[in-house]
């Protein structure tokens, strides 16, 4: 089973049931967090992602990556 990331403690993202089907998006945008990982997996850099998705900042990207890394290294309780 895939380990799910708890985005609720990441200030760079938000989720609203009536926006973008309720998926986690970068705060203040309609850009899904999943788009970052899809683009990185395809070889894009964080700077390119920010250029391609206006409204998303490098600080937000770093915060999302930090949250994902923290989640990946967290021990199961």
TORPA-4810 file (N, C-alpha, C, O; in nm, 3 decimals):
<nodes>
NODE_1_0.084_-0.119_0.000_0.000_0.000_0.000_0.088_0.125_0.000_0.191_0.129_0.066_X
NODE_2_0.047_0.222_-0.072_0.123_0.345_-0.087_0.112_0.432_0.038_0.003_0.450_0.092_X
NODE_3_0.225_0.485_0.083_0.227_0.573_0.200_0.169_0.709_0.162_0.219_0.774_0.071_X
NODE_4_0.067_0.751_0.231_0.002_0.878_0.202_0.070_0.989_0.284_0.104_0.969_0.401_X
NODE_5_0.088_1.103_0.223_0.149_1.217_0.290_0.040_1.299_0.356_-0.064_1.325_0.296_X
NODE_6_0.064_1.338_0.480_-0.030_1.423_0.552_0.003_1.568_0.520_0.094_1.627_0.579_X
NODE_7_-0.071_1.625_0.426_-0.044_1.762_0.383_-0.103_1.866_0.479_-0.073_1.984_0.467_X
NODE_8_-0.184_1.823_0.574_-0.254_1.918_0.661_-0.161_2.007_0.742_-0.203_2.115_0.786_X
NODE_9_-0.038_1.967_0.765_0.055_2.049_0.843_0.152_2.128_0.754_0.247_2.188_0.804_X
NODE_10_0.128_2.127_0.623_0.215_2.199_0.529_0.147_2.330_0.491_0.043_2.329_0.425_X
NODE_11_0.205_2.444_0.531_0.141_2.573_0.504_0.139_2.613_0.356_0.070_2.707_0.319_X
NODE_12_0.214_2.543_0.273_0.222_2.578_0.132_0.106_2.525_0.050_0.092_2.559_-0.067_X
NODE_13_0.022_2.441_0.111_-0.088_2.379_0.037_-0.221_2.398_0.109_-0.226_2.428_0.228_X
NODE_14_-0.328_2.379_0.033_-0.463_2.388_0.089_-0.555_2.297_0.010_-0.524_2.254_-0.101_X
NODE_15_-0.669_2.268_0.070_-0.767_2.183_0.003_-0.906_2.234_0.037_-0.938_2.260_0.153_X
NODE_16_-0.988_2.247_-0.067_-1.126_2.292_-0.053_-1.214_2.196_-0.131_-1.186_2.169_-0.248_X
NODE_17_-1.318_2.142_-0.070_-1.404_2.045_-0.138_-1.462_2.092_-0.270_-1.485_2.012_-0.360_X
NODE_18_-1.486_2.224_-0.282_-1.551_2.276_-0.403_-1.452_2.329_-0.508_-1.494_2.387_-0.608_X
NODE_19_-1.321_2.308_-0.486_-1.221_2.353_-0.583_-1.134_2.237_-0.627_-1.086_2.160_-0.544_X
NODE_20_-1.113_2.225_-0.754_-1.025_2.124_-0.815_-1.054_1.985_-0.756_-0.962_1.911_-0.720_X
NODE_21_-1.180_1.952_-0.747_-1.226_1.822_-0.697_-1.176_1.788_-0.557_-1.172_1.671_-0.519_X
NODE_22_-1.140_1.888_-0.481_-1.099_1.865_-0.343_-0.958_1.813_-0.324_-0.923_1.770_-0.214_X
NODE_23_-0.876_1.815_-0.430_-0.738_1.769_-0.416_-0.653_1.879_-0.352_-0.689_1.996_-0.354_X
NODE_24_-0.539_1.839_-0.296_-0.446_1.936_-0.238_-0.385_2.018_-0.351_-0.337_1.964_-0.451_X
NODE_25_-0.387_2.150_-0.334_-0.330_2.243_-0.432_-0.234_2.337_-0.361_-0.238_2.352_-0.239_X
NODE_26_-0.147_2.400_-0.438_-0.060_2.502_-0.380_-0.148_2.618_-0.334_-0.236_2.662_-0.407_X
NODE_27_-0.123_2.666_-0.214_-0.205_2.771_-0.154_-0.215_2.892_-0.247_-0.115_2.939_-0.301_X
NODE_28_-0.337_2.941_-0.263_-0.363_3.057_-0.346_-0.369_3.029_-0.494_-0.378_3.121_-0.575_X
NODE_29_-0.364_2.899_-0.531_-0.368_2.862_-0.673_-0.467_2.749_-0.694_-0.532_2.703_-0.599_X
NODE_30_-0.478_2.705_-0.817_-0.556_2.586_-0.849_-0.462_2.476_-0.901_-0.507_2.381_-0.966_X
NODE_31_-0.333_2.488_-0.871_-0.233_2.394_-0.919_-0.222_2.276_-0.821_-0.180_2.295_-0.707_X
NODE_32_-0.258_2.156_-0.865_-0.250_2.040_-0.776_-0.106_2.009_-0.735_-0.014_2.021_-0.816_X
NODE_33_-0.088_1.969_-0.611_0.044_1.929_-0.562_0.097_1.813_-0.646_0.217_1.806_-0.673_X
NODE_34_0.009_1.724_-0.688_0.051_1.610_-0.769_0.121_1.654_-0.897_0.207_1.583_-0.948_X
NODE_35_0.086_1.772_-0.950_0.149_1.821_-1.073_0.299_1.843_-1.052_0.378_1.822_-1.145_X
NODE_36_0.338_1.884_-0.932_0.480_1.902_-0.905_0.554_1.770_-0.920_0.655_1.762_-0.990_X
NODE_37_0.503_1.665_-0.856_0.571_1.536_-0.860_0.570_1.476_-1.000_0.667_1.413_-1.041_X
NODE_38_0.462_1.495_-1.072_0.455_1.445_-1.210_0.560_1.514_-1.297_0.627_1.449_-1.378_X
NODE_39_0.575_1.644_-1.280_0.674_1.718_-1.359_0.816_1.684_-1.318_0.904_1.671_-1.404_X
NODE_40_0.841_1.669_-1.190_0.975_1.631_-1.144_1.012_1.492_-1.196_1.125_1.469_-1.239_X
NODE_41_0.917_1.400_-1.192_0.941_1.265_-1.242_0.972_1.266_-1.392_1.042_1.178_-1.441_X
NODE_42_0.919_1.365_-1.463_0.943_1.375_-1.607_1.073_1.449_-1.639_1.107_1.468_-1.756_X
NODE_43_1.145_1.492_-1.535_1.274_1.556_-1.556_1.277_1.706_-1.541_1.382_1.768_-1.561_X
NODE_44_1.165_1.767_-1.507_1.162_1.912_-1.489_1.235_1.951_-1.360_1.247_1.870_-1.268_X
NODE_45_1.282_2.072_-1.356_1.341_2.126_-1.234_1.235_2.204_-1.157_1.129_2.237_-1.212_X
NODE_46_1.263_2.233_-1.032_1.170_2.313_-0.952_1.153_2.452_-1.013_1.042_2.506_-1.014_X
NODE_47_1.261_2.508_-1.065_1.253_2.641_-1.127_1.166_2.639_-1.252_1.088_2.732_-1.275_X
NODE_48_1.178_2.535_-1.331_1.093_2.523_-1.450_0.946_2.511_-1.409_0.859_2.575_-1.468_X
NODE_49_0.919_2.431_-1.308_0.782_2.414_-1.260_0.721_2.548_-1.221_0.608_2.579_-1.258_X
NODE_50_0.797_2.627_-1.145_0.748_2.758_-1.102_0.724_2.849_-1.223_0.628_2.926_-1.224_X
NODE_51_0.811_2.840_-1.322_0.791_2.920_-1.444_0.664_2.877_-1.518_0.592_2.962_-1.572_X
NODE_52_0.637_2.749_-1.521_0.523_2.695_-1.595_0.389_2.715_-1.523_0.284_2.718_-1.587_X
NODE_53_0.394_2.730_-1.391_0.271_2.741_-1.312_0.272_2.871_-1.232_0.310_2.871_-1.115_X
NODE_54_0.231_2.981_-1.296_0.229_3.110_-1.227_0.147_3.103_-1.098_0.042_3.039_-1.092_X
NODE_55_0.197_3.169_-0.997_0.131_3.169_-0.867_0.198_3.076_-0.769_0.188_3.097_-0.648_X
NODE_56_0.267_2.975_-0.818_0.342_2.883_-0.731_0.482_2.941_-0.713_0.545_2.983_-0.810_X
NODE_57_0.530_2.944_-0.589_0.662_2.999_-0.560_0.762_2.888_-0.530_0.724_2.776_-0.496_X
NODE_58_0.890_2.921_-0.544_0.993_2.824_-0.508_0.986_2.789_-0.360_1.015_2.675_-0.321_X
NODE_59_0.947_2.885_-0.278_0.933_2.858_-0.134_0.823_2.753_-0.111_0.840_2.664_-0.028_X
NODE_60_0.713_2.763_-0.182_0.606_2.664_-0.170_0.655_2.526_-0.216_0.628_2.425_-0.152_X
NODE_61_0.727_2.524_-0.328_0.779_2.397_-0.380_0.871_2.334_-0.277_0.862_2.214_-0.250_X
NODE_62_0.961_2.413_-0.218_1.054_2.360_-0.118_0.978_2.308_0.003_1.015_2.203_0.058_X
NODE_63_0.876_2.378_0.045_0.796_2.334_0.159_0.727_2.200_0.130_0.723_2.113_0.217_X
NODE_64_0.674_2.185_0.009_0.609_2.060_-0.030_0.711_1.946_-0.034_0.684_1.836_0.014_X
NODE_65_0.827_1.973_-0.091_0.931_1.869_-0.097_0.980_1.832_0.044_1.006_1.715_0.072_X
NODE_66_0.993_1.931_0.130_1.032_1.903_0.269_0.928_1.817_0.340_0.963_1.724_0.412_X
NODE_67_0.801_1.849_0.319_0.693_1.771_0.381_0.694_1.627_0.329_0.677_1.533_0.407_X
NODE_68_0.715_1.610_0.200_0.720_1.475_0.142_0.838_1.397_0.196_0.826_1.279_0.226_X
NODE_69_0.954_1.463_0.209_1.072_1.397_0.263_1.051_1.358_0.408_1.089_1.248_0.450_X
NODE_70_0.991_1.447_0.485_0.963_1.419_0.626_0.869_1.299_0.638_0.887_1.213_0.724_X
NODE_71_0.769_1.295_0.552_0.673_1.186_0.554_0.741_1.053_0.514_0.711_0.948_0.570_X
NODE_72_0.832_1.060_0.418_0.899_0.939_0.369_0.992_0.881_0.474_1.015_0.760_0.476_X
NODE_73_1.046_0.965_0.560_1.141_0.916_0.660_1.077_0.892_0.797_1.142_0.842_0.888_X
NODE_74_0.949_0.927_0.810_0.880_0.906_0.938_0.863_0.758_0.965_0.831_0.680_0.875_X
NODE_75_0.884_0.721_1.089_0.865_0.581_1.127_0.718_0.553_1.147_0.643_0.638_1.195_X
NODE_76_0.678_0.432_1.108_0.538_0.393_1.130_0.517_0.376_1.279_0.601_0.319_1.350_X
NODE_77_0.406_0.424_1.325_0.375_0.417_1.469_0.297_0.293_1.500_0.262_0.270_1.615_X
</nodes>
